[in-house]
Amino acid sequence: MTRAVVTGIGVIAPSGIGADQHWKSILAGELSVRRITAFDPTRYSTTIAGQVEGFEVTDHVDPRLVVQTDRWTWMSLAATRMALDDALYNPADHDPYATSVALAAGSGGNEFGQREMTGLYTKGPRAVGAYQSIAWFYAASTGQSSIRHATKGPASVLVTEGAGGMDSLGHARRVVRRGTTAVIAGGTEAPLSPYALTCYATSGRLTTAADPRAGYKPFDEQANGYAPGEGGAVLLVEDLRAAVNRGSPQIYGEIAGYAATHDAFDPNAPAPDATYMARAMSLAIADAGLTPDDVDLIVADAAGVAELDALEASALRMVFGDRISAVPVTAPQGFVGRLNAGGSALSVATALLAVREGVAPAVGNLDQPHPAYGLDLVRVPRELDLDVVLVNARGFGGFNSSMIVRKIVPADLEGLSGEGFS
């Protein structure tokens, strides 16, 4: 069977611009959640968020395109360019149908839409520009990336809230298996506008803490909701044989297993038990041809909401049994905030970097691990021999997704030829 591997990683996140900056930041335990500066949040119940600093859009995107698109698309375009450069992959060097784009979206072009709607209400219809119709649209980043790189492979957008970034990578593996040799996948998000923050607050899952250290605290006894955030990650997913044959400079790992389930319970509340999330994990592990005993590290969804953290811990116990107390669990997203669709893509990128470096980063902003969960939560970066990592993601509305990423070893390359792979 065709094997899908990740050869390039691009990151735009509160933890840094570029995969290396992101990795250094979370290893150092830097908390990138702070008071919102994009607008005055005083009147809002949530006033802290993970914000991307130092992102100069014109360093990454043509100014002519900037005026047509929203911040979330700027970040996707920038992260895509980074992933392609990291992989030394130029779509123009290949048949246009050999490259696909499959990105995720949670809420689309919030900032652009807010500006245009304000113009409509204060100045009338003529104040609304023609680009409103395409800038807010949830498929904007997929379409703009495809246009920019002249790709003609299958184009897709995955909309499953916080699980979307992972689901796009699972979809990318499916596209590769169907014959498209390279897929740009992942996602970014930019939900830090007044209207978007108001919408997210209706879920009841956002923290109301004003102090970032007291805010998003996954698996902590003081968990009180999550801090939203912007950014995410875009990855280049390729057919293993094609990647080696073209001389990819590196292969971070294989997307070895993937599964998604749905609670089918209530659009505004999780199911009262963890059966469906546990099923997603079990199916992903089985899809990789492995057992729970093979998993070396878990990157949890880590909602930072007491009820949801308890459900994830219960699901982990269902899948791993008594062994769960001996399997390291991390959630570095506690350092950056919950980035909606971009967050699960960033979690997969983080898992692949952990495999490459042989280090499990710590759970972000964790002070008092909840003893009832019975998890081996990583408190400080831990050196580990990581071959198999399980990554979890959930989306508001009942979405559950799990992915297995696996290290590529020399035996996987037998019979393949290529130069430059490391």
C-alpha positions, 0 to 999 in steps of 0.5 A: 500500500502507498505510504504517506509521509511528511517531508515539510513543516511550516508553522505560524503560531504564538510560539514562533514563526517557523518550525524551529522557533516553535520547537524552541519556544515550547521546549523552553516552556514559554507561555505565549498566551497574553492579553489580547492586543488586536482590539480592546477586550475589556468588555469581553468575558475572555481577554487573553489569547495566543497571538502571533507576534512579529508576523509581517504579512508583506514578507510572505504574501504579495501586497496585491493579494493581501488586500483580497484576503484575510489574516487566516489566509495570509498565515496559511500562505506563509506556512505553505511556503515554509513547508514547501521550502523545508521539503525543497518541493516546488510544485512547478517542477512537477505535473500540475495534477501531482500536487493537491491542497487540502486545508482546514477551516474553523471560522474563515475570514473573521477580521476581513468580514468584521471590517466589511460588516462595519462598513455596511452598517456605518456607510451602507452597501457601497462600502462593502468591497468585492473581495468580501465574497471570497475573503471570508469563505471557509475555502479561501485558504485552499483556493488561494494556495492552489492558485498561488502554486498552480496546483491542479490536484484534488482541492479540499477544505475540512470543516470539523472545528478543532479536529479540522487540521488533523482531519485534513492530514488524514484526508491528505493520506487518502489522496496520496493513496489514490495517486496524487503524490504530494498534498499541502495539508493542515490549517491556520486560524485567525479568530481574534476579532470582536465578532469571532470572540463573541461567537466562540464565547457562546460555547461556554468553554473559554477561560474568563481568567485575566491572568494567562498563568491562570487561564488555559490549564490542561489536565490541571486541578484549576482548569477553567476553560481554554484561551483561544489562539491564532495560527497553526501549521501546514505540512507537505504530505508525500508518497514515500517512494516519490519523496525518496526518488526526488531526493527529499532532504528529510522525512519527518515521519509517516502518517501511519494511522488515522480515524475519526468518529462522532459523538452523535449526541448533541451539537452543543455538548459532548457525549456523557461517556468517552466511548466515541473518543476511545473508538477513534484512538483504537481505530487509528492504532489498528489502522497503523497495524499496531497495538496500544503497547506500541505507543511511546507518547500521547499528544492529547487534545487537552481541552482545558475544560474540566469536563472534557479533560476528564472525558479524554482521560477516561478514553485513554484508560479505556484504550490503554488500560492499566498501562496508561499510567506508564505512557507519557502524555503531553499537551504543549498547546497549553503554551500557545492557546487553542488554535481551533482548526490550526491547533490539531495541525500544529499538534501533529507537527509538534509530534513529528518534531518530537520524533525527530528530536527524541524529546517529549515537550511538557504539558503547557501551563500545568501546575497541579495535575489532577490526580483523578486522571491517573496520567503520566503527564510530562512536566518538563521536557523528557528525552525518549526514544520515540517511534510511535506517537498518538495525537488526539483532537476534538472539535466542538459539535462532537468530532473526535479524531486520532492519528498515529505518526511513526518514525521512518527507519532504514528498513522502510527505505529498502528497495527505494532509491534517492539522494538527499534523504536523512 
